[in-house]
Amino acid sequence: MVSPITIKRILCPIDFSEYSRRAIDRAVALAGEYSGTITALHVVTQAVPPRPPDLPVLYPPIVFTPDDLEQFRKHTRQFVEEQNDGAPIDVIVAVGNTATEIVRVAEELPADMIVIGTHGRSGFDRLMLGSVTERILRRVRCPVLTVPRRHGPDAVYPHSGIAGLPAFGSTVNHVVRQATCPVLSLRA
């Protein structure tokens, strides 16, 4: 017998895009349904200026001060509060690689579910930029709900799609990229 899913802590990565706004909408709805809490996570990437390998560093890497990180926290809180109708939301700002930090925070909380917006890139964009969602799917232990972009200004998700395949191969990656409804990926 399969035990019911318990969702008490939801991790929702935020990048201030319309995709993450849709994800926070879903996270708020799930938190309300399961009496859970949400942790909104914004990851600030450490930018290192490019340089030829045989030259000294021309510009030092950007280092964020505690005041900078507090500003990111304030902006993240403001972003998630615009959509919130009462669900408890904690805000975390981390510095590092986006996928690595999302996986780390998911394990440390520990998160019962990750709700993440997907940009739905494919082809050259995906090849060059990679897929944060794909890297997360391969590394986390909790379920991941991917919330894709909606098509058209008034589009409504007709239903939820579930992909519960044990291995994350090309089939699941294709489903996540092409889906027009949320995709829930469950780890065995």
QUIZIQUI-V939539 format. One record per residue. RES is the residue in one letter. PHI is phi in whole degrees, 0 to 359 (999 if undefined). OMEGA is omega in radians with two decimals (999 if undefined). D_LAST is the distance of its C-alpha to the last C-alpha in whole Angstrom. Layout:
res->{RES:RES}
phi->{PHI:PHI}
omega->{OMEGA:OMEGA}
d_last->{D_LAST:D_LAST}
//
This chain:
res->{M:V:S:P:I:T:I:K:R:I:L:C:P:I:D:F:S:E:Y:S:R:R:A:I:D:R:A:V:A:L:A:G:E:Y:S:G:T:I:T:A:L:H:V:V:T:Q:A:V:P:P:R:P:P:D:L:P:V:L:Y:P:P:I:V:F:T:P:D:D:L:E:Q:F:R:K:H:T:R:Q:F:V:E:E:Q:N:D:G:A:P:I:D:V:I:V:A:V:G:N:T:A:T:E:I:V:R:V:A:E:E:L:P:A:D:M:I:V:I:G:T:H:G:R:S:G:F:D:R:L:M:L:G:S:V:T:E:R:I:L:R:R:V:R:C:P:V:L:T:V:P:R:R:H:G:P:D:A:V:Y:P:H:S:G:I:A:G:L:P:A:F:G:S:T:V:N:H:V:V:R:Q:A:T:C:P:V:L:S:L:R:A}
phi->{999:272:282:294:285:250:238:258:229:249:261:233:294:236:237:69:270:297:294:286:296:294:294:294:302:295:297:298:297:295:299:294:293:253:53:256:242:240:246:272:240:247:254:265:276:278:274:244:299:290:205:295:296:264:253:291:295:276:230:289:297:288:243:271:277:303:294:300:295:295:297:298:299:298:295:295:301:299:300:283:290:299:256:273:241:120:289:294:232:265:237:234:242:237:244:152:287:303:297:298:291:297:297:299:294:301:286:290:301:279:277:276:199:250:244:226:282:245:279:71:291:214:64:298:303:291:298:281:266:75:235:302:300:298:295:293:304:285:243:270:260:264:297:236:260:264:246:279:294:269:262:88:292:245:295:234:289:287:192:260:260:236:244:244:285:292:249:265:254:296:297:293:300:295:300:298:288:264:295:247:228:300:242:255:252:255:273:283}
omega->{3.14:3.12:-3.13:3.12:3.07:3.14:-3.14:-3.12:-3.11:3.04:-3.13:3.09:-3.06:3.02:3.10:3.10:3.05:3.12:3.13:3.03:3.09:3.12:3.14:3.04:3.14:-3.14:3.11:3.13:3.12:3.13:3.10:-3.12:-3.06:-3.09:-3.10:3.07:-3.12:2.95:3.07:-3.10:3.00:3.14:3.08:-3.13:3.14:-3.11:3.07:-3.12:3.12:3.10:3.03:-3.04:-3.09:3.12:3.06:3.13:-3.14:-3.14:3.10:3.09:3.11:3.11:-3.12:3.11:3.03:3.09:3.08:-3.12:3.08:3.08:3.08:3.11:3.14:3.14:3.12:3.11:3.13:-3.14:-3.07:-3.14:3.09:-3.08:-2.97:3.07:3.03:3.13:3.09:-3.13:2.98:3.13:3.06:2.99:3.14:3.10:3.12:3.08:-3.02:-3.10:-3.13:-3.12:3.11:3.12:3.14:-3.12:3.11:3.13:-3.10:-3.06:-0.22:3.13:3.03:-3.14:2.98:3.05:-3.03:3.05:3.12:-3.13:3.10:3.11:3.05:3.07:-3.03:3.13:-3.11:3.12:-3.08:-3.05:-3.07:3.12:3.09:-3.13:3.14:3.12:3.10:-3.13:-3.11:-2.96:-3.08:-3.14:-3.09:3.07:3.11:3.05:3.10:-3.11:-3.09:3.06:3.06:3.12:-3.12:-3.04:-3.09:-3.08:3.11:3.09:-3.13:-3.11:3.07:3.07:-3.13:3.03:-3.10:-3.11:-3.07:-3.12:3.14:-3.13:-3.06:-3.14:-3.13:3.12:3.11:3.13:-3.11:-3.10:-3.02:-3.03:3.02:3.04:-3.14:3.12:3.11:3.13:-3.11:3.08:-3.13:999}
d_last->{15:12:13:14:13:15:17:19:19:19:19:21:23:26:29:31:31:31:27:26:29:27:23:25:27:23:22:25:25:21:23:26:24:22:24:23:24:23:24:25:25:28:28:31:31:34:36:38:41:41:44:45:44:47:49:48:46:48:46:44:40:40:40:39:41:40:42:40:36:38:39:35:34:37:36:32:33:36:33:31:34:35:32:32:33:32:29:29:28:28:29:28:30:28:30:28:26:24:21:21:23:20:17:20:20:17:16:20:20:17:16:14:14:16:18:20:22:22:26:25:27:27:29:31:30:27:28:30:28:25:22:21:18:17:17:15:12:12:13:11:9:9:9:12:15:17:21:23:27:29:31:35:36:35:32:30:26:27:23:20:17:14:12:8:8:6:9:11:14:18:17:14:17:20:18:18:21:23:22:24:22:19:16:13:10:6:4:0}
//
